[in-house]
Amino acid sequence: MNSLLLDDIGKLIFRVGFGVLFLMHGINKVIHGIDGIESMVVNAGLPAEIAYGVFVGEVLAPILIIFGWHARIGAVLTAITMVFAFTLAHSHELFELTAHGGWQLELQGMFLLASIAIALSGPGRISINGR
């Protein structure tokens, strides 16, 4: 099989897997609301309206990534979302380990690093943008 095709299939699997997993967090916020996020934003001294950015970062951006339509922009948005998550919700866990020796923020770290990887590598040719 052609190595370029394999590269594009790999990007497709990575993009869709990441996007679906990230989108599930956004769907949870659509269903259950963002009161907790609003509280964290206000406690950080920011306007409460910034909390609504979670819908852009956790719903719109993963959809862009899944379909490969402006996926790099979607990936930058998910990376920004993760920086906010690290800062507002998880800063106290930054240097903690789980009972099994893993990093307490493994999921958040993987989301941030995957966002950066997609932003740098692009969606591949099996995408709406096709590049």
C-alpha positions as CSV (number, residue, x, y, z in Angstrom):
1,M,0.0,0.0,0.0
2,N,1.2,3.5,-0.8
3,S,2.9,5.2,2.2
4,L,1.1,8.5,1.5
5,L,-2.3,6.7,1.6
6,L,-1.2,5.0,4.9
7,D,-0.3,8.4,6.3
8,D,-3.7,9.8,5.3
9,I,-5.5,6.8,6.8
10,G,-3.5,7.3,10.0
11,K,-4.4,11.0,10.2
12,L,-8.1,10.1,9.6
13,I,-8.1,7.5,12.4
14,F,-6.3,9.9,14.7
15,R,-8.5,12.9,13.8
16,V,-11.8,11.1,14.1
17,G,-10.8,9.2,17.3
18,F,-9.6,12.4,19.0
19,G,-12.6,14.5,17.7
20,V,-15.2,12.0,19.0
21,L,-13.6,11.7,22.4
22,F,-13.3,15.5,22.8
23,L,-16.8,16.1,21.5
24,M,-18.2,13.8,24.2
25,H,-17.0,16.3,26.8
26,G,-18.8,19.1,24.9
27,I,-22.0,17.1,24.6
28,N,-22.0,16.6,28.3
29,K,-21.8,20.3,28.8
30,V,-24.6,20.9,26.3
31,I,-26.8,18.5,28.3
32,H,-25.8,19.4,31.8
33,G,-24.8,23.0,31.5
34,I,-21.6,25.0,32.3
35,D,-22.4,26.4,35.8
36,G,-19.2,24.9,37.2
37,I,-17.1,26.4,34.4
38,E,-18.8,29.8,34.9
39,S,-17.8,29.7,38.5
40,M,-14.2,28.9,37.8
41,V,-14.0,31.7,35.2
42,V,-15.5,34.2,37.6
43,N,-13.3,33.1,40.4
44,A,-10.3,33.7,38.1
45,G,-11.4,37.3,37.7
46,L,-12.6,36.8,34.2
47,P,-16.1,37.7,32.8
48,A,-18.6,34.9,33.1
49,E,-19.3,35.1,29.3
50,I,-15.9,33.5,28.6
51,A,-17.3,30.2,29.9
52,Y,-19.5,30.0,26.8
53,G,-16.3,29.6,24.8
54,V,-16.3,25.9,26.0
55,F,-19.0,25.3,23.4
56,V,-16.7,26.5,20.7
57,G,-13.8,24.5,22.0
58,E,-15.6,21.3,22.9
59,V,-18.4,21.2,20.4
60,L,-17.6,23.2,17.2
61,A,-13.9,22.6,17.2
62,P,-14.1,18.7,17.4
63,I,-16.7,18.7,14.7
64,L,-14.3,20.6,12.4
65,I,-11.5,18.1,13.3
66,I,-13.7,15.0,12.7
67,F,-14.7,16.2,9.3
68,G,-11.4,17.6,8.4
69,W,-12.9,21.0,7.5
70,H,-10.5,23.7,8.8
71,A,-9.2,21.0,11.1
72,R,-6.0,23.0,12.0
73,I,-8.2,25.9,13.2
74,G,-10.3,23.4,15.2
75,A,-7.2,21.9,16.7
76,V,-5.9,25.3,17.8
77,L,-9.2,25.9,19.4
78,T,-9.1,22.6,21.3
79,A,-5.6,23.4,22.4
80,I,-6.7,26.8,23.7
81,T,-9.6,25.0,25.5
82,M,-7.1,22.6,27.1
83,V,-4.9,25.5,28.3
84,F,-7.9,27.0,30.0
85,A,-8.8,23.6,31.5
86,F,-5.2,23.2,32.9
87,T,-5.2,26.7,34.2
88,L,-8.8,27.0,35.7
89,A,-9.6,23.4,36.7
90,H,-6.5,21.3,37.0
91,S,-3.6,23.5,38.1
92,H,-3.5,21.9,41.5
93,E,-3.0,18.5,39.9
94,L,-0.2,19.5,37.6
95,F,2.5,17.6,39.5
96,E,0.4,14.8,40.9
97,L,0.5,11.1,40.1
98,T,-2.3,8.5,40.2
99,A,-2.3,5.5,42.6
100,H,-0.9,3.5,39.6
101,G,2.0,5.9,39.0
102,G,0.5,7.7,36.0
103,W,0.2,11.4,35.6
104,Q,-3.0,12.7,37.2
105,L,-3.6,14.8,34.0
106,E,-2.9,12.1,31.4
107,L,-6.2,12.6,29.6
108,Q,-5.9,16.4,29.6
109,G,-2.2,16.1,28.5
110,M,-3.1,13.7,25.7
111,F,-5.9,16.1,24.5
112,L,-3.5,19.0,24.5
113,L,-0.7,17.2,22.7
114,A,-3.1,15.6,20.2
115,S,-4.5,19.1,19.5
116,I,-1.0,20.4,18.8
117,A,-0.2,17.4,16.6
118,I,-3.3,17.9,14.5
119,A,-2.6,21.6,14.2
120,L,0.9,20.9,12.9
121,S,0.2,17.9,10.7
122,G,-3.2,18.9,9.2
123,P,-6.2,16.6,8.5
124,G,-4.7,14.7,5.6
125,R,-6.2,14.1,2.2
126,I,-9.1,12.1,3.5
127,S,-11.0,15.2,4.7
128,I,-13.3,17.8,3.4
129,N,-10.4,20.1,2.8
130,G,-8.5,17.3,1.2
131,R,-5.0,18.4,2.2
